[in-house]
Amino acid sequence: MQFHTFSSPHIHGGNSVPDVMRDVLLALIPGALLLTYYFGWGVFFNLLISTLTAVSAEALVLKLRGREVTPVLADLSAVVTAVLLALALPPLVSWWVPCLGALFAIVLAKHLYGGLGYNPFNPAMVGFVILLIAFPKEMTLWTPPAGLDRHTLSFTDTAVCIFTHELPEGLDYDAVTMATPLDKVKIELGTGKTLDEIHRLPGFGSLAGIGWEWVNLAYLAGGLWLIRRRRIAWQIPAGMLGSLFLVALVFYGYDSDNFASPLFHLLSGAAMLGAFFIATDPVTAATTPKGRLWYGAGIGLIVYVIRTWGGYPDGVAFGVLLMNMAAPTLDHYTQPRVYGEEKR
């Protein structure tokens, strides 16, 4: 049965796949709107290009496989994959970046394994990691948040930039892009600055980066709504965010000049998006209650290690994919004891 994993403990109450995916998309709206507000129209174009590509690719592959197209497209899983990928991409990447990422996600990570229910790895994160490794320069084109004294591109200028790679006369990419707070912290710590000095630099807010704080809080609100709706289980977000918080707290307590605070980690990058919308993918995550906690905790630990000592500013995608490989083992060793059975 193709959708066997959707009747697992990840999704409660026998919810249908389209219902779950619809609610996931609804829960993402506040975060997506704030991301667009703070970082520009490029977010909208990424969403549009990624979604159109993912749906088209899914339809084409289904045709080639001799499968009915409409019922599968109606489950909205391709749209969710496309949206998650798009929300993780910088706003000024050229059009072909979200296009390629969506193709990798749908064709390579999903249908190469047989389609939804058979893929061992999260498709959106497979597409993202391939882009990150293959096109590292394009994946740094983040715009400064709204409110900073830097040039902000209009809707038309953004479209021209994305589809032609040309900026308005007199501007270059240094004028319209800047490093993310996670990237800035890692770079500046390497120059000998303390975190207190770094947080006084442009782009940093009260707890994390300007804009990033509110975007992550919006994803948190959407994720809690999904838990209340019983669309996702609470263990994976709790395990991931709890692990990230505790590890960050230990190192922050040891040396607050060189290790970022727990709240900075929780409200930066893709922490909340990963915890509630990516790590909870019902196909590729652990399924037992204890397994889900360990699964989430593993992702949080990997995220902290990569953010602090790794070569990339964020580690959510790598953490999810690495723990995807561990999910079957976690399920095997954390099976709940059957009622009435003696503990061995």
Contacts in CASP RR format, 6 or more apart in sequence:
PFRMAT RR
TARGET T0000
AUTHOR 0000-0000-0000
METHOD contacts of the structure
MODEL  1
MQFHTFSSPHIHGGNSVPDVMRDVLLALIPGALLLTYYFGWGVFFNLLIS
TLTAVSAEALVLKLRGREVTPVLADLSAVVTAVLLALALPPLVSWWVPCL
GALFAIVLAKHLYGGLGYNPFNPAMVGFVILLIAFPKEMTLWTPPAGLDR
HTLSFTDTAVCIFTHELPEGLDYDAVTMATPLDKVKIELGTGKTLDEIHR
LPGFGSLAGIGWEWVNLAYLAGGLWLIRRRRIAWQIPAGMLGSLFLVALV
FYGYDSDNFASPLFHLLSGAAMLGAFFIATDPVTAATTPKGRLWYGAGIG
LIVYVIRTWGGYPDGVAFGVLLMNMAAPTLDHYTQPRVYGEEKR
2 115 0 8 1.000
2 116 0 8 1.000
2 117 0 8 1.000
2 118 0 8 1.000
3 17 0 8 1.000
3 116 0 8 1.000
3 117 0 8 1.000
4 117 0 8 1.000
5 117 0 8 1.000
5 282 0 8 1.000
5 283 0 8 1.000
5 287 0 8 1.000
6 15 0 8 1.000
6 16 0 8 1.000
6 17 0 8 1.000
6 20 0 8 1.000
6 117 0 8 1.000
6 282 0 8 1.000
6 283 0 8 1.000
7 14 0 8 1.000
8 282 0 8 1.000
8 287 0 8 1.000
9 233 0 8 1.000
9 287 0 8 1.000
9 288 0 8 1.000
9 289 0 8 1.000
9 292 0 8 1.000
10 232 0 8 1.000
10 233 0 8 1.000
10 280 0 8 1.000
10 282 0 8 1.000
10 285 0 8 1.000
10 287 0 8 1.000
10 292 0 8 1.000
11 20 0 8 1.000
11 230 0 8 1.000
11 231 0 8 1.000
11 232 0 8 1.000
11 282 0 8 1.000
12 230 0 8 1.000
12 231 0 8 1.000
12 233 0 8 1.000
13 230 0 8 1.000
15 230 0 8 1.000
15 231 0 8 1.000
17 75 0 8 1.000
17 76 0 8 1.000
17 77 0 8 1.000
17 116 0 8 1.000
18 74 0 8 1.000
18 75 0 8 1.000
18 76 0 8 1.000
20 231 0 8 1.000
20 282 0 8 1.000
21 75 0 8 1.000
21 76 0 8 1.000
21 77 0 8 1.000
21 79 0 8 1.000
21 80 0 8 1.000
22 76 0 8 1.000
23 226 0 8 1.000
23 229 0 8 1.000
23 231 0 8 1.000
24 80 0 8 1.000
24 226 0 8 1.000
24 231 0 8 1.000
24 277 0 8 1.000
25 76 0 8 1.000
25 79 0 8 1.000
25 80 0 8 1.000
25 83 0 8 1.000
27 222 0 8 1.000
27 223 0 8 1.000
27 225 0 8 1.000
27 226 0 8 1.000
27 276 0 8 1.000
27 277 0 8 1.000
28 83 0 8 1.000
28 84 0 8 1.000
28 87 0 8 1.000
28 219 0 8 1.000
28 222 0 8 1.000
28 277 0 8 1.000
30 218 0 8 1.000
30 219 0 8 1.000
30 221 0 8 1.000
30 222 0 8 1.000
31 87 0 8 1.000
31 215 0 8 1.000
31 218 0 8 1.000
31 219 0 8 1.000
31 222 0 8 1.000
32 43 0 8 1.000
32 47 0 8 1.000
32 83 0 8 1.000
32 87 0 8 1.000
33 218 0 8 1.000
34 211 0 8 1.000
34 214 0 8 1.000
34 215 0 8 1.000
34 218 0 8 1.000
35 43 0 8 1.000
35 87 0 8 1.000
35 215 0 8 1.000
36 42 0 8 1.000
36 43 0 8 1.000
36 44 0 8 1.000
37 146 0 8 1.000
38 145 0 8 1.000
38 146 0 8 1.000
38 210 0 8 1.000
38 211 0 8 1.000
38 212 0 8 1.000
38 214 0 8 1.000
38 215 0 8 1.000
39 91 0 8 1.000
39 142 0 8 1.000
39 143 0 8 1.000
39 145 0 8 1.000
39 146 0 8 1.000
39 211 0 8 1.000
40 91 0 8 1.000
40 143 0 8 1.000
40 146 0 8 1.000
40 152 0 8 1.000
40 153 0 8 1.000
40 158 0 8 1.000
41 91 0 8 1.000
41 153 0 8 1.000
41 154 0 8 1.000
41 155 0 8 1.000
41 158 0 8 1.000
41 159 0 8 1.000
42 91 0 8 1.000
42 92 0 8 1.000
42 143 0 8 1.000
42 158 0 8 1.000
42 162 0 8 1.000
43 86 0 8 1.000
43 87 0 8 1.000
43 91 0 8 1.000
45 91 0 8 1.000
45 95 0 8 1.000
45 158 0 8 1.000
45 159 0 8 1.000
45 162 0 8 1.000
46 86 0 8 1.000
46 87 0 8 1.000
46 89 0 8 1.000
46 91 0 8 1.000
46 93 0 8 1.000
46 98 0 8 1.000
47 82 0 8 1.000
47 83 0 8 1.000
47 86 0 8 1.000
47 87 0 8 1.000
49 86 0 8 1.000
49 95 0 8 1.000
49 98 0 8 1.000
49 99 0 8 1.000
49 102 0 8 1.000
50 82 0 8 1.000
50 83 0 8 1.000
50 85 0 8 1.000
50 86 0 8 1.000
50 89 0 8 1.000
50 98 0 8 1.000
50 99 0 8 1.000
50 101 0 8 1.000
50 102 0 8 1.000
51 79 0 8 1.000
51 82 0 8 1.000
51 83 0 8 1.000
51 86 0 8 1.000
51 102 0 8 1.000
53 82 0 8 1.000
53 98 0 8 1.000
53 99 0 8 1.000
53 101 0 8 1.000
53 102 0 8 1.000
53 103 0 8 1.000
53 106 0 8 1.000
54 78 0 8 1.000
54 79 0 8 1.000
54 81 0 8 1.000
54 82 0 8 1.000
54 85 0 8 1.000
54 102 0 8 1.000
54 105 0 8 1.000
54 106 0 8 1.000
55 73 0 8 1.000
55 78 0 8 1.000
55 79 0 8 1.000
55 82 0 8 1.000
57 78 0 8 1.000
57 102 0 8 1.000
57 103 0 8 1.000
57 106 0 8 1.000
57 107 0 8 1.000
58 72 0 8 1.000
58 73 0 8 1.000
58 78 0 8 1.000
58 106 0 8 1.000
58 110 0 8 1.000
58 111 0 8 1.000
59 69 0 8 1.000
59 73 0 8 1.000
61 106 0 8 1.000
61 107 0 8 1.000
61 111 0 8 1.000
62 68 0 8 1.000
62 69 0 8 1.000
62 72 0 8 1.000
62 73 0 8 1.000
63 69 0 8 1.000
65 111 0 8 1.000
72 116 0 8 1.000
75 116 0 8 1.000
77 116 0 8 1.000
78 106 0 8 1.000
81 102 0 8 1.000
81 105 0 8 1.000
81 106 0 8 1.000
81 110 0 8 1.000
81 123 0 8 1.000
81 124 0 8 1.000
82 102 0 8 1.000
82 105 0 8 1.000
82 124 0 8 1.000
84 124 0 8 1.000
84 273 0 8 1.000
84 277 0 8 1.000
84 278 0 8 1.000
85 98 0 8 1.000
85 101 0 8 1.000
85 102 0 8 1.000
85 105 0 8 1.000
85 124 0 8 1.000
85 127 0 8 1.000
85 128 0 8 1.000
86 98 0 8 1.000
87 273 0 8 1.000
88 124 0 8 1.000
88 128 0 8 1.000
88 270 0 8 1.000
88 273 0 8 1.000
88 317 0 8 1.000
89 97 0 8 1.000
89 98 0 8 1.000
89 128 0 8 1.000
89 131 0 8 1.000
89 139 0 8 1.000
90 138 0 8 1.000
90 139 0 8 1.000
90 140 0 8 1.000
90 141 0 8 1.000
90 142 0 8 1.000
90 143 0 8 1.000
90 177 0 8 1.000
91 141 0 8 1.000
91 142 0 8 1.000
91 143 0 8 1.000
91 158 0 8 1.000
92 141 0 8 1.000
92 142 0 8 1.000
92 143 0 8 1.000
92 153 0 8 1.000
92 158 0 8 1.000
92 161 0 8 1.000
92 162 0 8 1.000
92 173 0 8 1.000
92 176 0 8 1.000
92 177 0 8 1.000
93 138 0 8 1.000
93 139 0 8 1.000
93 141 0 8 1.000
93 162 0 8 1.000
94 138 0 8 1.000
94 162 0 8 1.000
94 163 0 8 1.000
94 165 0 8 1.000
95 162 0 8 1.000
95 163 0 8 1.000
97 131 0 8 1.000
97 135 0 8 1.000
97 138 0 8 1.000
97 139 0 8 1.000
100 130 0 8 1.000
100 131 0 8 1.000
101 127 0 8 1.000
101 128 0 8 1.000
101 130 0 8 1.000
101 131 0 8 1.000
102 127 0 8 1.000
104 126 0 8 1.000
104 127 0 8 1.000
104 130 0 8 1.000
104 131 0 8 1.000
105 123 0 8 1.000
105 124 0 8 1.000
105 126 0 8 1.000
105 127 0 8 1.000
106 123 0 8 1.000
108 126 0 8 1.000
108 127 0 8 1.000
108 130 0 8 1.000
109 119 0 8 1.000
109 121 0 8 1.000
109 122 0 8 1.000
109 123 0 8 1.000
109 126 0 8 1.000
109 127 0 8 1.000
110 116 0 8 1.000
110 119 0 8 1.000
110 123 0 8 1.000
113 119 0 8 1.000
113 120 0 8 1.000
116 283 0 8 1.000
117 283 0 8 1.000
118 283 0 8 1.000
119 283 0 8 1.000
119 284 0 8 1.000
120 284 0 8 1.000
120 324 0 8 1.000
120 325 0 8 1.000
121 284 0 8 1.000
121 321 0 8 1.000
121 324 0 8 1.000
121 325 0 8 1.000
122 278 0 8 1.000
122 281 0 8 1.000
122 284 0 8 1.000
122 320 0 8 1.000
122 321 0 8 1.000
122 324 0 8 1.000
124 278 0 8 1.000
125 278 0 8 1.000
125 316 0 8 1.000
125 317 0 8 1.000
125 320 0 8 1.000
125 321 0 8 1.000
126 321 0 8 1.000
128 317 0 8 1.000
129 317 0 8 1.000
129 318 0 8 1.000
129 321 0 8 1.000
131 138 0 8 1.000
131 139 0 8 1.000
132 139 0 8 1.000
132 312 0 8 1.000
132 317 0 8 1.000
140 177 0 8 1.000
140 179 0 8 1.000
140 183 0 8 1.000
141 173 0 8 1.000
141 177 0 8 1.000
142 177 0 8 1.000
142 178 0 8 1.000
142 179 0 8 1.000
142 180 0 8 1.000
143 152 0 8 1.000
143 153 0 8 1.000
143 176 0 8 1.000
143 177 0 8 1.000
143 178 0 8 1.000
144 150 0 8 1.000
144 152 0 8 1.000
144 176 0 8 1.000
144 177 0 8 1.000
144 178 0 8 1.000
144 202 0 8 1.000
144 203 0 8 1.000
145 203 0 8 1.000
145 209 0 8 1.000
145 210 0 8 1.000
145 211 0 8 1.000
145 212 0 8 1.000
146 152 0 8 1.000
146 211 0 8 1.000
147 210 0 8 1.000
148 178 0 8 1.000
148 202 0 8 1.000
148 203 0 8 1.000
148 210 0 8 1.000
149 202 0 8 1.000
150 175 0 8 1.000
150 176 0 8 1.000
150 178 0 8 1.000
151 171 0 8 1.000
151 175 0 8 1.000
151 176 0 8 1.000
152 176 0 8 1.000
153 161 0 8 1.000
153 167 0 8 1.000
153 168 0 8 1.000
153 176 0 8 1.000
157 167 0 8 1.000
157 168 0 8 1.000
160 166 0 8 1.000
160 167 0 8 1.000
161 167 0 8 1.000
167 173 0 8 1.000
167 175 0 8 1.000
167 176 0 8 1.000
178 202 0 8 1.000
178 203 0 8 1.000
179 187 0 8 1.000
180 212 0 8 1.000
180 268 0 8 1.000
180 269 0 8 1.000
180 313 0 8 1.000
181 203 0 8 1.000
181 204 0 8 1.000
181 208 0 8 1.000
181 209 0 8 1.000
181 212 0 8 1.000
181 264 0 8 1.000
181 268 0 8 1.000
181 269 0 8 1.000
182 268 0 8 1.000
182 269 0 8 1.000
182 307 0 8 1.000
182 313 0 8 1.000
182 314 0 8 1.000
183 313 0 8 1.000
184 198 0 8 1.000
184 201 0 8 1.000
184 203 0 8 1.000
184 204 0 8 1.000
185 195 0 8 1.000
185 198 0 8 1.000
185 260 0 8 1.000
185 264 0 8 1.000
186 307 0 8 1.000
186 311 0 8 1.000
186 313 0 8 1.000
188 197 0 8 1.000
188 198 0 8 1.000
188 201 0 8 1.000
189 195 0 8 1.000
189 198 0 8 1.000
189 258 0 8 1.000
194 257 0 8 1.000
194 258 0 8 1.000
195 256 0 8 1.000
195 257 0 8 1.000
195 258 0 8 1.000
195 259 0 8 1.000
195 260 0 8 1.000
195 261 0 8 1.000
196 257 0 8 1.000
198 204 0 8 1.000
199 205 0 8 1.000
203 209 0 8 1.000
203 210 0 8 1.000
204 210 0 8 1.000
205 211 0 8 1.000
205 213 0 8 1.000
206 213 0 8 1.000
207 213 0 8 1.000
207 261 0 8 1.000
207 263 0 8 1.000
207 264 0 8 1.000
207 267 0 8 1.000
208 216 0 8 1.000
208 263 0 8 1.000
208 264 0 8 1.000
208 267 0 8 1.000
208 268 0 8 1.000
209 267 0 8 1.000
209 268 0 8 1.000
212 267 0 8 1.000
212 268 0 8 1.000
212 269 0 8 1.000
213 267 0 8 1.000
216 266 0 8 1.000
216 267 0 8 1.000
216 268 0 8 1.000
216 269 0 8 1.000
216 271 0 8 1.000
216 272 0 8 1.000
216 273 0 8 1.000
217 267 0 8 1.000
217 272 0 8 1.000
219 272 0 8 1.000
219 273 0 8 1.000
219 274 0 8 1.000
219 276 0 8 1.000
219 277 0 8 1.000
220 272 0 8 1.000
220 276 0 8 1.000
222 276 0 8 1.000
223 232 0 8 1.000
223 237 0 8 1.000
223 272 0 8 1.000
223 276 0 8 1.000
223 277 0 8 1.000
224 276 0 8 1.000
226 232 0 8 1.000
226 276 0 8 1.000
226 280 0 8 1.000
227 233 0 8 1.000
227 234 0 8 1.000
227 237 0 8 1.000
227 276 0 8 1.000
232 276 0 8 1.000
232 280 0 8 1.000
232 282 0 8 1.000
233 280 0 8 1.000
233 289 0 8 1.000
233 292 0 8 1.000
235 289 0 8 1.000
235 291 0 8 1.000
235 292 0 8 1.000
235 293 0 8 1.000
235 296 0 8 1.000
236 275 0 8 1.000
236 279 0 8 1.000
236 280 0 8 1.000
236 285 0 8 1.000
236 286 0 8 1.000
236 292 0 8 1.000
236 293 0 8 1.000
236 295 0 8 1.000
236 296 0 8 1.000
236 299 0 8 1.000
237 275 0 8 1.000
237 276 0 8 1.000
237 279 0 8 1.000
237 280 0 8 1.000
237 296 0 8 1.000
238 293 0 8 1.000
239 292 0 8 1.000
239 293 0 8 1.000
239 295 0 8 1.000
239 296 0 8 1.000
239 297 0 8 1.000
239 298 0 8 1.000
239 300 0 8 1.000
240 274 0 8 1.000
240 275 0 8 1.000
240 279 0 8 1.000
240 296 0 8 1.000
240 297 0 8 1.000
240 298 0 8 1.000
240 299 0 8 1.000
240 300 0 8 1.000
240 303 0 8 1.000
241 266 0 8 1.000
241 271 0 8 1.000
241 272 0 8 1.000
241 275 0 8 1.000
241 300 0 8 1.000
242 297 0 8 1.000
242 300 0 8 1.000
243 296 0 8 1.000
243 297 0 8 1.000
243 298 0 8 1.000
243 299 0 8 1.000
243 300 0 8 1.000
243 301 0 8 1.000
243 304 0 8 1.000
244 262 0 8 1.000
244 265 0 8 1.000
244 266 0 8 1.000
244 271 0 8 1.000
244 300 0 8 1.000
244 301 0 8 1.000
244 303 0 8 1.000
244 304 0 8 1.000
245 262 0 8 1.000
245 265 0 8 1.000
245 266 0 8 1.000
246 262 0 8 1.000
247 300 0 8 1.000
247 301 0 8 1.000
247 304 0 8 1.000
248 259 0 8 1.000
248 260 0 8 1.000
248 261 0 8 1.000
248 262 0 8 1.000
248 264 0 8 1.000
248 265 0 8 1.000
248 304 0 8 1.000
249 262 0 8 1.000
251 259 0 8 1.000
251 308 0 8 1.000
252 259 0 8 1.000
252 260 0 8 1.000
252 261 0 8 1.000
252 262 0 8 1.000
253 259 0 8 1.000
259 308 0 8 1.000
260 268 0 8 1.000
260 307 0 8 1.000
265 271 0 8 1.000
265 303 0 8 1.000
265 304 0 8 1.000
265 307 0 8 1.000
266 272 0 8 1.000
268 314 0 8 1.000
269 313 0 8 1.000
269 314 0 8 1.000
269 316 0 8 1.000
270 278 0 8 1.000
270 314 0 8 1.000
270 315 0 8 1.000
270 316 0 8 1.000
270 317 0 8 1.000
271 303 0 8 1.000
271 316 0 8 1.000
273 316 0 8 1.000
274 299 0 8 1.000
274 316 0 8 1.000
274 320 0 8 1.000
275 296 0 8 1.000
275 299 0 8 1.000
278 316 0 8 1.000
278 317 0 8 1.000
278 320 0 8 1.000
279 285 0 8 1.000
279 295 0 8 1.000
279 296 0 8 1.000
279 299 0 8 1.000
279 320 0 8 1.000
279 323 0 8 1.000
284 320 0 8 1.000
284 324 0 8 1.000
284 327 0 8 1.000
285 292 0 8 1.000
285 295 0 8 1.000
285 323 0 8 1.000
285 324 0 8 1.000
285 327 0 8 1.000
286 292 0 8 1.000
286 294 0 8 1.000
286 295 0 8 1.000
286 323 0 8 1.000
286 326 0 8 1.000
286 327 0 8 1.000
286 330 0 8 1.000
286 331 0 8 1.000
286 334 0 8 1.000
287 327 0 8 1.000
287 331 0 8 1.000
288 330 0 8 1.000
288 331 0 8 1.000
288 334 0 8 1.000
288 335 0 8 1.000
288 336 0 8 1.000
289 334 0 8 1.000
289 336 0 8 1.000
290 334 0 8 1.000
290 336 0 8 1.000
291 330 0 8 1.000
291 331 0 8 1.000
291 334 0 8 1.000
294 330 0 8 1.000
294 334 0 8 1.000
295 323 0 8 1.000
295 326 0 8 1.000
295 327 0 8 1.000
295 330 0 8 1.000
296 323 0 8 1.000
298 319 0 8 1.000
298 323 0 8 1.000
298 326 0 8 1.000
299 316 0 8 1.000
299 319 0 8 1.000
299 320 0 8 1.000
299 323 0 8 1.000
300 319 0 8 1.000
302 315 0 8 1.000
302 318 0 8 1.000
302 319 0 8 1.000
302 322 0 8 1.000
302 323 0 8 1.000
303 314 0 8 1.000
303 315 0 8 1.000
303 316 0 8 1.000
303 319 0 8 1.000
306 312 0 8 1.000
306 314 0 8 1.000
306 315 0 8 1.000
306 318 0 8 1.000
306 319 0 8 1.000
307 313 0 8 1.000
307 314 0 8 1.000
307 315 0 8 1.000
312 318 0 8 1.000
337 343 0 8 1.000
END
